[in-house]
Every structure is written in C-alpha cells, then in structure tokens.
C-alpha cells in the first residue's frame, strides 16, 4: 500500500479507535477504582437516575453496581486490546463492538450528567462498530466521514453557542468559571478579574477557535494540521487546568477522521 496513511479509511478508523481507547481505558479504570460511585448514593448510581428518567425503567437491571462494574471491566479490557492490536481488522471490529455496546449500556444506566466527551466517545465507537461490522470499504468511509462530521459539528456548535451568551462576548465567562469550585482556580480567577482585556481575548479566542475547526476540511493541509494542533493544545490546557482529561482523547481521536476527509475532499484516493 502506498500513499498517505490517512487516505485509507481503515487506517484512519484504526487510529481513531486506538487514540479513543486511551481515554476509554482511563475513564473505565477510574470508575473501577472509585467503586463507591457505582453504588447506592454514588455519583453514577443507576437507581437514583431512574427517578429522573422514567423511560429507563425497562433497563432497571442495569442499576446493579456489580453488573455496572462487570460492564466497565469488559470495556476496559476491550479498550486495552484495541490499543495494542487495533491495526488488525478483526481485532478492531471486535474491540469496537464491545466498547460501543458497553458504552451504550452504561449510558442507559446513567443518562444524566454526561458531558460532551462521553457523548463523543459513544458516537465515535458506535459509528466505528457499525462500519467495521459491515466490513466494506464504503461502510468504513461512511463511518470515518460521520465521525469527522460529528466532531466538526460539535466544535462549531460549542463556539457558536458561546457567542450567543453575553458573558462570553464581554469576557466575563472565564473569570466566572475560574471562580467556581468544580472547574476553577483561585489564582486564575484573581488574574482574570485583574486583567479584563486578557479575559476578553481568551473568551474570543475560545469561541473563534472552536468555530474554526471545520475549516480544517477545506484549508491547505499545513493550515488544517495547525488548526487541529491548536485544538489539541487547547484540550491539554483544559485537562491540566480544569481536570477535563477525557476531552483530550475523546476529541483527539476524531482528528485522523478529519484528516482522512481532507484527503478525500481534495481528491486523494486509495
């Protein structure tokens, strides 16, 4: 096989799965190490969520913390197998199906409070599992294009929704976020409140940066790689400053799909 690796749909999808598996493995291991979260009164208590999502009553059996731990353990094993052997088609297909099914079951169990990275993992692995299950070149292309489109849409919607909020447009949003207990940092809150222009610049950089990610599909390749590189640095920064480590892998895993689409749109075929 010759040509750019990202011009082949399976190569791109395999890399999507292997990068995404790092995040899946980390989140699964965290859940298993904090078993109390899965039990009664825990953050991920399935029984508690049934009181707010009555449509989940048929899935009440998923409320068992033992079953949840077993599903999470299977998800962890599949992610590790994908990380090591995801370059093999059969391993990639089996691993993607297991992670997708386990992720969907856990999502049914605790549908409330799932942030964007969890949704992106569910979308990515479900699309990959369907594409690999069909096993044709066309199905793989559909899977990769769907993942890239979802990622671009997620970035654009995130940026556009912030632009609709006066707190982001005025530069007040980041100082407010920095002052919260969950996502904030005292020194950063003081810094941003003392330097309003810096806060304004960072707010607009965040909004414009998120809206710009879809441009990676149409600009020259070096510019596309620069856009994705900046987005990756942005996620790493948020992981360090706000503890949002899952976003690094959930969204970073979609970049090979976006690059594949760049090659596809610019006439590179294999």
C-alpha positions in Angstrom: 0.0 0.0 0.0 1.3 3.4 -0.9 0.2 6.9 -0.4 -0.8 8.9 2.7 -1.9 6.7 5.6 -4.9 8.9 6.2 -6.2 8.4 2.7 -7.1 4.8 3.6 -10.4 4.5 5.6 -9.4 1.5 7.7 -6.0 3.1 8.7 -7.8 6.3 9.7 -10.5 4.4 11.6 -8.0 2.2 13.3 -6.1 5.3 14.6 -9.4 6.8 15.7 -10.1 3.7 17.8 -6.6 3.4 19.3 -6.5 7.1 20.4 -10.0 6.9 21.7 -9.2 3.7 23.6 -6.7 5.5 25.7 -9.5 7.7 27.1 -11.9 4.8 27.4 -9.3 2.8 29.4 -8.6 5.8 31.7 -12.2 6.5 32.4 -13.1 2.8 32.9 -10.2 2.4 35.3 -11.2 5.5 37.2 -14.7 4.1 37.6 -13.4 0.7 38.8 -11.1 2.4 41.3 -13.9 4.5 42.6 -16.4 1.7 43.1 -18.4 3.8 45.5 -19.6 6.0 42.6 -21.4 3.0 41.1 -23.1 2.0 44.4 -26.2 3.4 46.2 -25.9 7.2 46.6 -22.9 7.3 44.4 -22.3 9.8 41.6 -23.1 7.0 39.0 -25.8 5.3 40.9 -28.2 3.9 38.3 -31.1 3.7 40.7 -31.0 7.4 41.5 -31.1 8.3 37.8 -34.3 6.2 37.3 -36.2 8.7 39.5 -35.5 11.5 36.8 -35.5 9.4 33.7 -38.6 7.1 33.9 -38.3 5.9 30.4 -35.3 3.9 31.6 -37.4 1.6 33.9 -37.1 -1.3 31.4 -33.3 -1.1 31.9 -33.6 -1.1 35.7 -31.5 -4.2 35.9 -28.5 -2.1 34.9 -28.8 -0.3 38.2 -26.9 -3.2 39.9 -23.4 -1.9 40.8 -22.0 -5.4 40.3 -23.2 -5.5 36.7 -22.0 -2.0 36.1 -18.6 -2.9 37.3 -18.6 -6.0 35.1 -19.6 -4.0 32.0 -16.9 -1.4 32.9 -14.3 -4.1 33.3 -15.2 -5.6 29.9 -15.0 -2.1 28.4 -11.5 -1.6 29.9 -10.2 -5.0 28.6 -11.6 -4.2 25.1 -10.0 -0.8 25.1 -6.6 -2.3 26.0 -6.9 -4.9 23.3 -7.8 -2.2 20.8 -4.8 -0.1 21.9 -2.4 -2.9 21.3 -3.9 -4.7 18.3 -6.3 -2.1 16.7 -4.3 -2.3 13.5 -5.7 -5.7 12.8 -9.2 -5.6 11.1 -10.7 -8.4 13.1 -9.4 -7.1 16.4 -10.6 -3.6 15.6 -14.1 -4.9 14.7 -14.5 -7.0 17.8 -13.0 -4.3 20.1 -15.1 -1.5 18.7 -18.3 -3.6 19.1 -17.5 -4.4 22.7 -16.6 -0.8 23.6 -19.7 0.6 21.8 -22.1 -1.9 23.4 -20.6 -1.4 26.9 -20.7 2.4 26.5 -24.3 2.4 25.4 -25.3 0.2 28.3 -23.5 2.5 30.7 -25.2 5.5 29.0 -28.6 3.8 29.5 -27.7 3.3 33.1 -26.7 6.9 33.9 -28.0 9.1 31.1 -28.0 12.3 33.2 -24.9 14.5 33.6 -23.0 13.0 30.7 -20.7 15.7 29.3 -19.6 16.2 25.7 -16.6 13.9 25.8 -18.8 11.0 26.9 -21.2 11.7 24.1 -18.3 11.9 21.5 -16.9 8.5 22.7 -20.4 6.9 22.3 -20.8 8.4 18.8 -17.2 7.5 17.7 -17.2 3.9 18.8 -20.8 3.2 17.7 -20.1 4.6 14.2 -16.8 2.6 14.0 -18.5 -0.6 15.2 -21.2 -0.3 12.6 -18.7 0.5 9.8 -16.5 -2.4 10.8 -19.4 -4.8 11.3 -20.5 -4.2 7.7 -16.8 -4.6 6.7 -17.0 -3.0 3.2 -14.8 -0.1 2.1 -17.9 2.0 1.6 -19.1 1.4 5.2 -15.7 2.3 6.5 -15.7 5.5 4.6 -19.2 6.3 5.9 -18.0 5.7 9.4 -15.0 7.9 9.2 -16.9 10.7 7.4 -19.6 10.5 10.0 -17.1 10.8 12.9 -15.4 13.7 11.3 -18.7 15.5 10.6 -19.8 15.0 14.2 -16.6 16.3 15.6 -16.7 19.4 13.3 -20.3 20.0 14.3 -19.6 19.6 18.0 -16.8 22.2 17.8 -18.8 24.7 15.8 -21.9 24.4 18.0 -19.8 24.8 21.1 -18.3 28.0 19.7 -21.5 29.4 18.2 -23.5 28.7 21.4 -20.9 30.7 23.4 -21.2 33.6 21.0 -24.9 33.8 21.9 -24.1 34.4 25.5 -23.3 38.0 26.6 -20.9 36.7 29.3 -18.7 35.1 26.7 -18.8 38.1 24.3 -18.0 40.5 27.1 -15.1 38.4 28.5 -16.9 37.7 31.9 -17.4 34.0 31.3 -13.8 32.7 32.0 -13.4 34.8 35.2 -16.7 33.4 36.4 -15.7 29.8 35.5 -12.4 30.3 37.2 -14.2 31.3 40.4 -16.2 28.0 40.6 -15.3 25.2 43.0 -15.6 22.4 40.4 -13.7 24.0 37.4 -12.0 27.0 38.9 -8.7 28.0 40.3 -8.3 30.8 42.9 -5.1 32.3 41.4 -6.5 32.2 37.9 -9.7 33.8 39.0 -7.8 36.7 40.6 -5.6 37.0 37.5 -8.5 37.1 35.0 -10.5 39.5 37.2 -7.5 41.8 37.4 -6.8 41.7 33.7 -10.1 42.1 31.9 -8.6 42.5 28.5 -6.8 39.2 28.8 -10.1 37.5 29.8 -11.8 39.1 26.8 -9.1 37.9 24.4 -9.2 34.4 25.9 -13.0 34.2 25.6 -13.0 35.3 22.0 -10.0 33.0 21.2 -12.0 30.1 22.6 -15.2 30.9 20.6 -13.4 31.6 17.3 -11.1 28.6 17.8 -14.0 26.2 18.2 -15.9 27.7 15.3 -12.8 27.4 13.1 -12.2 23.7 13.4 -14.5 22.8 10.5 -12.2 24.9 8.3 -9.6 22.1 8.7 -11.6 20.3 6.0 -11.1 22.9 3.3 -7.9 24.9 4.0 -4.4 23.8 2.8 -3.1 20.7 4.7 -0.5 22.6 6.7 -3.2 25.1 7.9 -5.5 22.1 8.7 -2.9 20.5 10.8 -2.2 23.8 12.6 -5.9 24.2 13.4 -6.1 20.6 14.8 -2.8 21.2 16.7 -4.2 24.3 18.3 -7.3 22.4 19.2 -5.3 19.6 20.8 -3.2 22.1 22.8 -6.5 23.7 24.0 -7.7 20.4 25.3 -4.4 19.6 27.0 -4.6 23.0 28.7 -8.1 22.3 29.9 -7.1 18.9 31.2 -4.3 20.5 33.2 -6.2 23.5 34.5 -9.8 22.1 34.8 -9.3 18.3 35.0 -11.1 17.7 31.7 -8.7 15.0 30.7 -11.3 12.9 28.9 -11.8 15.6 26.2 -8.1 15.2 25.1 -8.8 11.6 24.0 -12.5 11.8 23.0 -12.0 14.7 20.6 -8.3 14.0 19.7 -9.4 10.6 18.4 -11.5 12.3 15.8 -8.6 14.1 14.2 -7.5 11.2 12.0 -11.0 11.1 10.6 -10.9 14.8 9.9 -7.6 14.4 8.1 -9.0 11.5 6.1 -11.8 13.7 5.0 -9.3 16.4 4.0 -7.6 13.9 1.7 -10.9 12.7 0.4 -12.2 16.1 -0.4 -9.0 17.1 -2.1 -9.1 14.2 -4.4 -6.6 11.8 -2.8 -7.9 8.3 -3.3 -6.6 4.8 -2.5 
